[in-house]
């Protein structure tokens, strides 16, 4: 499989998924939109992944490429039926590309917090083999406020109604982060917007505290990442 990966920060890449993709012989091609790289045509790619980023989906004046990115996501998912995976910002972009809406979160989630599967999530393909309730890395202050027509909510939390979403048989997205690696917190904490939100939520030593929380959960994070990766591949194979 050849996967087009849209990135919004160099350090916000597929993370723990990279080793899994390499082991299975899949090729992934990153495009760094925030650096002015032009997104390619979808011809020649088998799937589309969209990563997280510090910007918000509505900030097209500051980041004009967001308009074209949403159009590409819509073409991939709605018109071509390509397998799709969105993480954090990618989750929100999928919603807006398909006619949903996003806005500022009533309760920003930053830290290692619990997510609960819905009935659709617990009985579907994507979360097969994943506990009904599990802990994840959260780092967002925006959220989906209205899902697109035809979407299903697969997971939720007290602070964010739509933690995971499915549209059609092969498009999946999550608000939380499952791609966490040992250096993720340190790498993201140097991004000004992330540093500010981290300090606001957890205090001046927020990075240290969050690193300790992630270290304690790293094995569980990686286990869930591998399970979701396998499940996503199974969903991608569906017609």
N, C-alpha and C positions, 0 to 999 in steps of 0.2 A: 504494500500500500504506500502511496505517495501522499503525504499530508501537508497542506498549506497551513502554516502557523502564523497568525497575525499577532505581533507583539507591540506593546505600548511602552515598555522599558526594557533595556538590555537584560537586566537582572530578573525580570519577571517572565521567565521562559517555562517550558513544560516540566522543569524540575525533576522530580523522582520518576516521571514518566519516560524521561530520556533513556534511561538504562533499559527499561522494558521494551521500548520501541527498537532500540539497537539489538537487543537479544533476539527479537523476532524478525529482524531484517527489514523493518519498515523505515522508509526515508521521510524525514520531515524538513521542510524548507521554511525558515523563518523570514518574515518581512518586518522591518522595524519602522512602523508607520510614523512614530514620533520623531524620527530622524529624517523624514522626507522621502523614504523609499516608497516607490510606487507599487501598489498591490497588483499582482499579475492577473492574467485571465485564468479562469478556473479550469479551462481545458488542460488536460495533463495531470490533474490532481484528482485523487480519489476521495478526499475528505477535507474538512475545514475545521481547524481548532482556533479559538480566539481567547487569548490570555487576559489577565487582569491589567490594571493600570491606575495611576493616581488621578486621571481626569474623570469627569462625569460625562454621561452619555449626551447631555444637553449642551455641552460646552463647544458647540461647533464653530462659534465665532473665534475662539482661541485655538481650536484644533479643527480646521476645515476638512481634514481628511476623514473625520467621523462620518460625514454625509456619504462619501463613497464607500466607506467600510460597511455601513448599514445596508447600502444597496447591494454590495457583494454578498453579505450574509443572506439577504432576502433571495437573491438569485440562487445561491447555493442550496438553501434549505427549501424554499417554497417552489422555485421553478425547476430545479434540477433534482431535488430529493437527495442531496448528498449527505452522508453521515457528518454530524456536527458535534463538537464538544466546546462548551463555553465555561470559563472559570471567572467568577467575580464580575469584573467589567464585561467580560464576554457573555456572561449570563444575562446581564442587563441589556447589552446590545442585541442579543437574540430577541428579547421581548420587544424592544422598540422597532427592530427591523421588520417584525411580523405584525405590527399594529398595536402592541401593548404600550404601557406607560411606566416610566420610572420617576422617582423623586427623592428628595432628601429623606433619610431614614428618621423616623420618630425617635428611635433608640439606636444610635450607632453601636455596632458590635465590633469590639476590638479585644482580642484575647483568645484563649482556648475555651470554647463554649460548646454546649450540647445542641445537637440537632435531632429531631424526631421525624421518622418516616411517617407519611400519610398512608392511608389504605392503598392508594394507587402505587406509592413507592414500595410498600412492603410486599405487594403481589406482582410487581413488574420485573422486567429483565435487568434494568440498570443497577438496582440495589440488591440483586439476588446474592445471598450469602453475607450481607452486611447486617449488623445488629439493628433492631428497630430504633434504638437510641445510641448515639455515639458522639464522641467529642472531636471537634475540628478546630482548625485555625480560622478565625474570623478577623477581617481587617477592612471594614467598609462602613461608610456613612451615607450610602445611597442604597435604594432597593427597588424592586419591582412593585409598583402600586396597583397595576392592572395587567393581568396576563393577556396575551393575544388570544383571539378566538381559536378554540380548538386545543389550547394548551392544557396540560394537566400538572398540578402541583404534586411533587413526589416527596418533599420534605419541608418541614417548617420549624420554627422556634418561637419562643415568646416575643423576641425582639424583631423578628422578620418573618412575615407570613409565607413568602415564597423562597425557600432555601434551595429547592431543586425543581427543575421543570423539564417536561417532555413535550415536544411538538412533533406530531407524526411519529412514524416508527423508528426514525434514526437520528433525531436531533435532541440532544440532552445538554443541560447546563446546571451549574451549581453556583450559589452565592459564596460558599465557603471555599477554603483551599485544601485540596487533597494532595497537591504536588510537593508538599513540604520536604525540604532536605535540611541537614544539620546547619547549613550556612544561610538559610532563607531569611531568618529574622535579621541577621547582621547585614545582609545585602540590601534588603528592603528598607531598613531603618535609616539609610543614608539619603533616601529620596525625601526631599523637604516636606512634601505633603503628608507622607506616611509618618515621618518623624514627629510632625506637629500633632497628628491625630493620636499617635502612640503616647506622647507625653500628656496630652489632654485627658486620655482615658486612664492611663496607668501611672502617671507621675513622672518625675525627672529620671527615675531609674527604670522606666517602662521597658526599654529594650532588654535590659538584664532580666527583668521579671518574666517577660514573654519568652525569652530564650530558655529560661529554666522550665517553663510550662511545656514548651515544645519538646525539649530534651526528654522530659518525663513521658511524653506521649509518642515519641518518634516511631517506635516499633509499631504501635497501633495505627498511626498515620500511614505508614508505608504498607501495612497489611491491607488497609482499606483502599489505598491507591491502586494496588495491584489487582484487587478484586474488581474495582470499578473499571479499570483498564480492560480486563478480560471481558467483563459484561458489555462494555462499550463496543468492543470488537465483535461480539456476538450480535449485538443490535445492528451494527454497521453491515453485517452480512445479510440482514433481512431485506426482502424485496418490498 
